[in-house]
Amino acid sequence: MLKKMIAVAVLGASVVVLTGCNTVKGLGRDIESVGEAGDRAI
């Protein structure tokens, strides 16, 4: 029972960490694309 609970906790933490990394990476891409659009407009 304890092994099962630990496995679920590790899986949940992994999902949160991976989702966070993707979100930060996506935010960086969005900021970069806005900067590039501004450069093209000027």
PDBQT receptor file of N, H, CA, C and O in Angstrom, charges set to zero:
ATOM      1  N   MET A   1       0.830  -1.201   0.000  1.00  0.00    +0.000 N 
ATOM      2  CA  MET A   1       0.000   0.000   0.000  1.00  0.00    +0.000 C 
ATOM      3  C   MET A   1       0.870   1.260   0.000  1.00  0.00    +0.000 C 
ATOM      4  O   MET A   1       0.578   2.222  -0.710  1.00  0.00    +0.000 OA
ATOM      5  N   LEU A   2       1.942   1.247   0.801  1.00  0.00    +0.000 N 
ATOM      6  H   LEU A   2       2.179   0.465   1.378  1.00  0.00    +0.000 HD
ATOM      7  CA  LEU A   2       2.833   2.407   0.876  1.00  0.00    +0.000 C 
ATOM      8  C   LEU A   2       3.556   2.614  -0.451  1.00  0.00    +0.000 C 
ATOM      9  O   LEU A   2       3.729   3.752  -0.887  1.00  0.00    +0.000 OA
ATOM     10  N   LYS A   3       3.979   1.529  -1.096  1.00  0.00    +0.000 N 
ATOM     11  H   LYS A   3       3.838   0.604  -0.742  1.00  0.00    +0.000 HD
ATOM     12  CA  LYS A   3       4.653   1.643  -2.391  1.00  0.00    +0.000 C 
ATOM     13  C   LYS A   3       3.726   2.261  -3.437  1.00  0.00    +0.000 C 
ATOM     14  O   LYS A   3       4.157   3.060  -4.269  1.00  0.00    +0.000 OA
ATOM     15  N   LYS A   4       2.469   1.889  -3.386  1.00  0.00    +0.000 N 
ATOM     16  H   LYS A   4       2.118   1.240  -2.710  1.00  0.00    +0.000 HD
ATOM     17  CA  LYS A   4       1.499   2.414  -4.343  1.00  0.00    +0.000 C 
ATOM     18  C   LYS A   4       1.303   3.916  -4.133  1.00  0.00    +0.000 C 
ATOM     19  O   LYS A   4       1.222   4.676  -5.098  1.00  0.00    +0.000 OA
ATOM     20  N   MET A   5       1.227   4.336  -2.881  1.00  0.00    +0.000 N 
ATOM     21  H   MET A   5       1.293   3.719  -2.097  1.00  0.00    +0.000 HD
ATOM     22  CA  MET A   5       1.052   5.761  -2.581  1.00  0.00    +0.000 C 
ATOM     23  C   MET A   5       2.278   6.568  -3.011  1.00  0.00    +0.000 C 
ATOM     24  O   MET A   5       2.145   7.680  -3.524  1.00  0.00    +0.000 OA
ATOM     25  N   ILE A   6       3.461   6.011  -2.803  1.00  0.00    +0.000 N 
ATOM     26  H   ILE A   6       3.569   5.108  -2.387  1.00  0.00    +0.000 HD
ATOM     27  CA  ILE A   6       4.685   6.693  -3.218  1.00  0.00    +0.000 C 
ATOM     28  C   ILE A   6       4.745   6.799  -4.734  1.00  0.00    +0.000 C 
ATOM     29  O   ILE A   6       5.133   7.835  -5.274  1.00  0.00    +0.000 OA
ATOM     30  N   ALA A   7       4.364   5.735  -5.416  1.00  0.00    +0.000 N 
ATOM     31  H   ALA A   7       4.049   4.894  -4.977  1.00  0.00    +0.000 HD
ATOM     32  CA  ALA A   7       4.370   5.750  -6.881  1.00  0.00    +0.000 C 
ATOM     33  C   ALA A   7       3.414   6.810  -7.413  1.00  0.00    +0.000 C 
ATOM     34  O   ALA A   7       3.745   7.519  -8.363  1.00  0.00    +0.000 OA
ATOM     35  N   VAL A   8       2.248   6.924  -6.818  1.00  0.00    +0.000 N 
ATOM     36  H   VAL A   8       1.980   6.348  -6.046  1.00  0.00    +0.000 HD
ATOM     37  CA  VAL A   8       1.273   7.931  -7.255  1.00  0.00    +0.000 C 
ATOM     38  C   VAL A   8       1.812   9.336  -6.992  1.00  0.00    +0.000 C 
ATOM     39  O   VAL A   8       1.645  10.230  -7.821  1.00  0.00    +0.000 OA
ATOM     40  N   ALA A   9       2.455   9.531  -5.848  1.00  0.00    +0.000 N 
ATOM     41  H   ALA A   9       2.591   8.805  -5.175  1.00  0.00    +0.000 HD
ATOM     42  CA  ALA A   9       3.017  10.843  -5.522  1.00  0.00    +0.000 C 
ATOM     43  C   ALA A   9       4.131  11.223  -6.497  1.00  0.00    +0.000 C 
ATOM     44  O   ALA A   9       4.200  12.368  -6.942  1.00  0.00    +0.000 OA
ATOM     45  N   VAL A  10       4.993  10.276  -6.828  1.00  0.00    +0.000 N 
ATOM     46  H   VAL A  10       4.936   9.346  -6.467  1.00  0.00    +0.000 HD
ATOM     47  CA  VAL A  10       6.085  10.543  -7.774  1.00  0.00    +0.000 C 
ATOM     48  C   VAL A  10       5.522  10.851  -9.159  1.00  0.00    +0.000 C 
ATOM     49  O   VAL A  10       5.991  11.771  -9.829  1.00  0.00    +0.000 OA
ATOM     50  N   LEU A  11       4.537  10.099  -9.580  1.00  0.00    +0.000 N 
ATOM     51  H   LEU A  11       4.157   9.352  -9.036  1.00  0.00    +0.000 HD
ATOM     52  CA  LEU A  11       3.915  10.341 -10.880  1.00  0.00    +0.000 C 
ATOM     53  C   LEU A  11       3.274  11.729 -10.922  1.00  0.00    +0.000 C 
ATOM     54  O   LEU A  11       3.434  12.463 -11.897  1.00  0.00    +0.000 OA
ATOM     55  N   GLY A  12       2.557  12.080  -9.873  1.00  0.00    +0.000 N 
ATOM     56  H   GLY A  12       2.427  11.484  -9.081  1.00  0.00    +0.000 HD
ATOM     57  CA  GLY A  12       1.922  13.399  -9.810  1.00  0.00    +0.000 C 
ATOM     58  C   GLY A  12       2.949  14.519  -9.849  1.00  0.00    +0.000 C 
ATOM     59  O   GLY A  12       2.761  15.510 -10.553  1.00  0.00    +0.000 OA
ATOM     60  N   ALA A  13       4.038  14.369  -9.094  1.00  0.00    +0.000 N 
ATOM     61  H   ALA A  13       4.191  13.564  -8.522  1.00  0.00    +0.000 HD
ATOM     62  CA  ALA A  13       5.089  15.389  -9.086  1.00  0.00    +0.000 C 
ATOM     63  C   ALA A  13       5.738  15.502 -10.462  1.00  0.00    +0.000 C 
ATOM     64  O   ALA A  13       6.047  16.606 -10.910  1.00  0.00    +0.000 OA
ATOM     65  N   SER A  14       5.944  14.389 -11.126  1.00  0.00    +0.000 N 
ATOM     66  H   SER A  14       5.693  13.492 -10.762  1.00  0.00    +0.000 HD
ATOM     67  CA  SER A  14       6.544  14.405 -12.466  1.00  0.00    +0.000 C 
ATOM     68  C   SER A  14       5.665  15.164 -13.452  1.00  0.00    +0.000 C 
ATOM     69  O   SER A  14       6.167  15.945 -14.259  1.00  0.00    +0.000 OA
ATOM     70  N   VAL A  15       4.377  14.941 -13.390  1.00  0.00    +0.000 N 
ATOM     71  H   VAL A  15       3.969  14.307 -12.734  1.00  0.00    +0.000 HD
ATOM     72  CA  VAL A  15       3.452  15.631 -14.293  1.00  0.00    +0.000 C 
ATOM     73  C   VAL A  15       3.500  17.135 -14.044  1.00  0.00    +0.000 C 
ATOM     74  O   VAL A  15       3.513  17.921 -14.991  1.00  0.00    +0.000 OA
ATOM     75  N   VAL A  16       3.527  17.535 -12.781  1.00  0.00    +0.000 N 
ATOM     76  H   VAL A  16       3.516  16.896 -12.012  1.00  0.00    +0.000 HD
ATOM     77  CA  VAL A  16       3.562  18.964 -12.449  1.00  0.00    +0.000 C 
ATOM     78  C   VAL A  16       4.860  19.602 -12.949  1.00  0.00    +0.000 C 
ATOM     79  O   VAL A  16       4.837  20.692 -13.521  1.00  0.00    +0.000 OA
ATOM     80  N   VAL A  17       5.980  18.931 -12.737  1.00  0.00    +0.000 N 
ATOM     81  H   VAL A  17       5.999  18.046 -12.272  1.00  0.00    +0.000 HD
ATOM     82  CA  VAL A  17       7.269  19.479 -13.165  1.00  0.00    +0.000 C 
ATOM     83  C   VAL A  17       7.331  19.581 -14.681  1.00  0.00    +0.000 C 
ATOM     84  O   VAL A  17       7.761  20.608 -15.206  1.00  0.00    +0.000 OA
ATOM     85  N   LEU A  18       6.918  18.551 -15.391  1.00  0.00    +0.000 N 
ATOM     86  H   LEU A  18       6.569  17.716 -14.964  1.00  0.00    +0.000 HD
ATOM     87  CA  LEU A  18       6.971  18.578 -16.848  1.00  0.00    +0.000 C 
ATOM     88  C   LEU A  18       6.036  19.638 -17.424  1.00  0.00    +0.000 C 
ATOM     89  O   LEU A  18       6.382  20.310 -18.395  1.00  0.00    +0.000 OA
ATOM     90  N   THR A  19       4.872  19.786 -16.838  1.00  0.00    +0.000 N 
ATOM     91  H   THR A  19       4.591  19.240 -16.049  1.00  0.00    +0.000 HD
ATOM     92  CA  THR A  19       3.929  20.801 -17.296  1.00  0.00    +0.000 C 
ATOM     93  C   THR A  19       4.501  22.190 -17.071  1.00  0.00    +0.000 C 
ATOM     94  O   THR A  19       4.364  23.067 -17.924  1.00  0.00    +0.000 OA
ATOM     95  N   GLY A  20       5.138  22.393 -15.930  1.00  0.00    +0.000 N 
ATOM     96  H   GLY A  20       5.249  21.681 -15.237  1.00  0.00    +0.000 HD
ATOM     97  CA  GLY A  20       5.744  23.688 -15.630  1.00  0.00    +0.000 C 
ATOM     98  C   GLY A  20       6.839  24.036 -16.620  1.00  0.00    +0.000 C 
ATOM     99  O   GLY A  20       6.928  25.183 -17.056  1.00  0.00    +0.000 OA
ATOM    100  N   CYS A  21       7.670  23.078 -16.984  1.00  0.00    +0.000 N 
ATOM    101  H   CYS A  21       7.597  22.146 -16.629  1.00  0.00    +0.000 HD
ATOM    102  CA  CYS A  21       8.749  23.330 -17.939  1.00  0.00    +0.000 C 
ATOM    103  C   CYS A  21       8.179  23.720 -19.292  1.00  0.00    +0.000 C 
ATOM    104  O   CYS A  21       8.671  24.652 -19.928  1.00  0.00    +0.000 OA
ATOM    105  N   ASN A  22       7.160  23.024 -19.731  1.00  0.00    +0.000 N 
ATOM    106  H   ASN A  22       6.760  22.267 -19.214  1.00  0.00    +0.000 HD
ATOM    107  CA  ASN A  22       6.550  23.342 -21.021  1.00  0.00    +0.000 C 
ATOM    108  C   ASN A  22       5.934  24.729 -20.997  1.00  0.00    +0.000 C 
ATOM    109  O   ASN A  22       6.004  25.457 -21.988  1.00  0.00    +0.000 OA
ATOM    110  N   THR A  23       5.333  25.101 -19.881  1.00  0.00    +0.000 N 
ATOM    111  H   THR A  23       5.277  24.510 -19.077  1.00  0.00    +0.000 HD
ATOM    112  CA  THR A  23       4.706  26.417 -19.785  1.00  0.00    +0.000 C 
ATOM    113  C   THR A  23       5.753  27.518 -19.859  1.00  0.00    +0.000 C 
ATOM    114  O   THR A  23       5.565  28.499 -20.579  1.00  0.00    +0.000 OA
ATOM    115  N   VAL A  24       6.841  27.376 -19.135  1.00  0.00    +0.000 N 
ATOM    116  H   VAL A  24       6.994  26.580 -18.549  1.00  0.00    +0.000 HD
ATOM    117  CA  VAL A  24       7.896  28.385 -19.143  1.00  0.00    +0.000 C 
ATOM    118  C   VAL A  24       8.518  28.483 -20.530  1.00  0.00    +0.000 C 
ATOM    119  O   VAL A  24       8.790  29.580 -21.018  1.00  0.00    +0.000 OA
ATOM    120  N   LYS A  25       8.742  27.341 -21.159  1.00  0.00    +0.000 N 
ATOM    121  H   LYS A  25       8.521  26.450 -20.762  1.00  0.00    +0.000 HD
ATOM    122  CA  LYS A  25       9.329  27.341 -22.505  1.00  0.00    +0.000 C 
ATOM    123  C   LYS A  25       8.385  28.034 -23.489  1.00  0.00    +0.000 C 
ATOM    124  O   LYS A  25       8.829  28.815 -24.330  1.00  0.00    +0.000 OA
ATOM    125  N   GLY A  26       7.104  27.752 -23.388  1.00  0.00    +0.000 N 
ATOM    126  H   GLY A  26       6.744  27.117 -22.705  1.00  0.00    +0.000 HD
ATOM    127  CA  GLY A  26       6.120  28.384 -24.270  1.00  0.00    +0.000 C 
ATOM    128  C   GLY A  26       6.042  29.884 -24.053  1.00  0.00    +0.000 C 
ATOM    129  O   GLY A  26       5.897  30.651 -25.005  1.00  0.00    +0.000 OA
ATOM    130  N   LEU A  27       6.140  30.302 -22.786  1.00  0.00    +0.000 N 
ATOM    131  H   LEU A  27       6.257  29.679 -22.013  1.00  0.00    +0.000 HD
ATOM    132  CA  LEU A  27       6.107  31.733 -22.476  1.00  0.00    +0.000 C 
ATOM    133  C   LEU A  27       7.317  32.425 -23.100  1.00  0.00    +0.000 C 
ATOM    134  O   LEU A  27       7.201  33.523 -23.645  1.00  0.00    +0.000 OA
ATOM    135  N   GLY A  28       8.465  31.784 -23.016  1.00  0.00    +0.000 N 
ATOM    136  H   GLY A  28       8.559  30.892 -22.573  1.00  0.00    +0.000 HD
ATOM    137  CA  GLY A  28       9.663  32.349 -23.633  1.00  0.00    +0.000 C 
ATOM    138  C   GLY A  28       9.514  32.506 -25.133  1.00  0.00    +0.000 C 
ATOM    139  O   GLY A  28       9.933  33.514 -25.702  1.00  0.00    +0.000 OA
ATOM    140  N   ARG A  29       8.923  31.519 -25.767  1.00  0.00    +0.000 N 
ATOM    141  H   ARG A  29       8.583  30.701 -25.304  1.00  0.00    +0.000 HD
ATOM    142  CA  ARG A  29       8.697  31.608 -27.217  1.00  0.00    +0.000 C 
ATOM    143  C   ARG A  29       7.735  32.741 -27.550  1.00  0.00    +0.000 C 
ATOM    144  O   ARG A  29       7.943  33.470 -28.520  1.00  0.00    +0.000 OA
ATOM    145  N   ASP A  30       6.682  32.892 -26.747  1.00  0.00    +0.000 N 
ATOM    146  H   ASP A  30       6.514  32.300 -25.959  1.00  0.00    +0.000 HD
ATOM    147  CA  ASP A  30       5.713  33.954 -26.996  1.00  0.00    +0.000 C 
ATOM    148  C   ASP A  30       6.371  35.326 -26.880  1.00  0.00    +0.000 C 
ATOM    149  O   ASP A  30       6.146  36.198 -27.720  1.00  0.00    +0.000 OA
ATOM    150  N   ILE A  31       7.179  35.519 -25.844  1.00  0.00    +0.000 N 
ATOM    151  H   ILE A  31       7.362  34.811 -25.161  1.00  0.00    +0.000 HD
ATOM    152  CA  ILE A  31       7.848  36.805 -25.654  1.00  0.00    +0.000 C 
ATOM    153  C   ILE A  31       8.807  37.068 -26.822  1.00  0.00    +0.000 C 
ATOM    154  O   ILE A  31       8.899  38.191 -27.318  1.00  0.00    +0.000 OA
ATOM    155  N   GLU A  32       9.510  36.034 -27.247  1.00  0.00    +0.000 N 
ATOM    156  H   GLU A  32       9.436  35.122 -26.843  1.00  0.00    +0.000 HD
ATOM    157  CA  GLU A  32      10.441  36.191 -28.367  1.00  0.00    +0.000 C 
ATOM    158  C   GLU A  32       9.698  36.565 -29.641  1.00  0.00    +0.000 C 
ATOM    159  O   GLU A  32      10.153  37.431 -30.389  1.00  0.00    +0.000 OA
ATOM    160  N   SER A  33       8.562  35.924 -29.898  1.00  0.00    +0.000 N 
ATOM    161  H   SER A  33       8.193  35.220 -29.290  1.00  0.00    +0.000 HD
ATOM    162  CA  SER A  33       7.821  36.231 -31.127  1.00  0.00    +0.000 C 
ATOM    163  C   SER A  33       7.252  37.647 -31.093  1.00  0.00    +0.000 C 
ATOM    164  O   SER A  33       7.171  38.301 -32.133  1.00  0.00    +0.000 OA
ATOM    165  N   VAL A  34       6.857  38.128 -29.921  1.00  0.00    +0.000 N 
ATOM    166  H   VAL A  34       6.922  37.597 -29.076  1.00  0.00    +0.000 HD
ATOM    167  CA  VAL A  34       6.363  39.513 -29.813  1.00  0.00    +0.000 C 
ATOM    168  C   VAL A  34       7.502  40.486 -30.115  1.00  0.00    +0.000 C 
ATOM    169  O   VAL A  34       7.304  41.487 -30.804  1.00  0.00    +0.000 OA
ATOM    170  N   GLY A  35       8.698  40.187 -29.594  1.00  0.00    +0.000 N 
ATOM    171  H   GLY A  35       8.859  39.374 -29.034  1.00  0.00    +0.000 HD
ATOM    172  CA  GLY A  35       9.855  41.049 -29.875  1.00  0.00    +0.000 C 
ATOM    173  C   GLY A  35      10.191  41.077 -31.356  1.00  0.00    +0.000 C 
ATOM    174  O   GLY A  35      10.490  42.136 -31.909  1.00  0.00    +0.000 OA
ATOM    175  N   GLU A  36      10.143  39.925 -31.996  1.00  0.00    +0.000 N 
ATOM    176  H   GLU A  36       9.900  39.065 -31.547  1.00  0.00    +0.000 HD
ATOM    177  CA  GLU A  36      10.432  39.865 -33.431  1.00  0.00    +0.000 C 
ATOM    178  C   GLU A  36       9.390  40.625 -34.235  1.00  0.00    +0.000 C 
ATOM    179  O   GLU A  36       9.730  41.297 -35.208  1.00  0.00    +0.000 OA
ATOM    180  N   ALA A  37       8.136  40.530 -33.845  1.00  0.00    +0.000 N 
ATOM    181  H   ALA A  37       7.859  39.984 -33.054  1.00  0.00    +0.000 HD
ATOM    182  CA  ALA A  37       7.072  41.265 -34.542  1.00  0.00    +0.000 C 
ATOM    183  C   ALA A  37       7.285  42.776 -34.390  1.00  0.00    +0.000 C 
ATOM    184  O   ALA A  37       7.061  43.538 -35.331  1.00  0.00    +0.000 OA
ATOM    185  N   GLY A  38       7.717  43.197 -33.209  1.00  0.00    +0.000 N 
ATOM    186  H   GLY A  38       7.899  42.578 -32.445  1.00  0.00    +0.000 HD
ATOM    187  CA  GLY A  38       7.997  44.612 -32.986  1.00  0.00    +0.000 C 
ATOM    188  C   GLY A  38       9.152  45.086 -33.862  1.00  0.00    +0.000 C 
ATOM    189  O   GLY A  38       9.105  46.184 -34.416  1.00  0.00    +0.000 OA
ATOM    190  N   ASP A  39      10.193  44.255 -33.988  1.00  0.00    +0.000 N 
ATOM    191  H   ASP A  39      10.231  43.363 -33.539  1.00  0.00    +0.000 HD
ATOM    192  CA  ASP A  39      11.323  44.608 -34.848  1.00  0.00    +0.000 C 
ATOM    193  C   ASP A  39      10.896  44.754 -36.307  1.00  0.00    +0.000 C 
ATOM    194  O   ASP A  39      11.346  45.662 -37.006  1.00  0.00    +0.000 OA
ATOM    195  N   ARG A  40      10.037  43.865 -36.752  1.00  0.00    +0.000 N 
ATOM    196  H   ARG A  40       9.672  43.127 -36.183  1.00  0.00    +0.000 HD
ATOM    197  CA  ARG A  40       9.578  43.926 -38.147  1.00  0.00    +0.000 C 
ATOM    198  C   ARG A  40       8.710  45.159 -38.378  1.00  0.00    +0.000 C 
ATOM    199  O   ARG A  40       8.721  45.734 -39.466  1.00  0.00    +0.000 OA
ATOM    200  N   ALA A  41       7.961  45.564 -37.359  1.00  0.00    +0.000 N 
ATOM    201  H   ALA A  41       7.952  45.097 -36.475  1.00  0.00    +0.000 HD
ATOM    202  CA  ALA A  41       7.060  46.711 -37.515  1.00  0.00    +0.000 C 
ATOM    203  C   ALA A  41       7.821  48.034 -37.567  1.00  0.00    +0.000 C 
ATOM    204  O   ALA A  41       7.337  49.011 -38.139  1.00  0.00    +0.000 OA
ATOM    205  N   ILE A  42       9.002  48.064 -36.973  1.00  0.00    +0.000 N 
ATOM    206  H   ILE A  42       9.395  47.270 -36.508  1.00  0.00    +0.000 HD
ATOM    207  CA  ILE A  42       9.753  49.338 -36.924  1.00  0.00    +0.000 C 
ATOM    208  C   ILE A  42      10.558  49.547 -38.158  1.00  0.00    +0.000 C 
ATOM    209  O   ILE A  42      11.245  50.561 -38.283  1.00  0.00    +0.000 OA
TER     210      ILE A  42
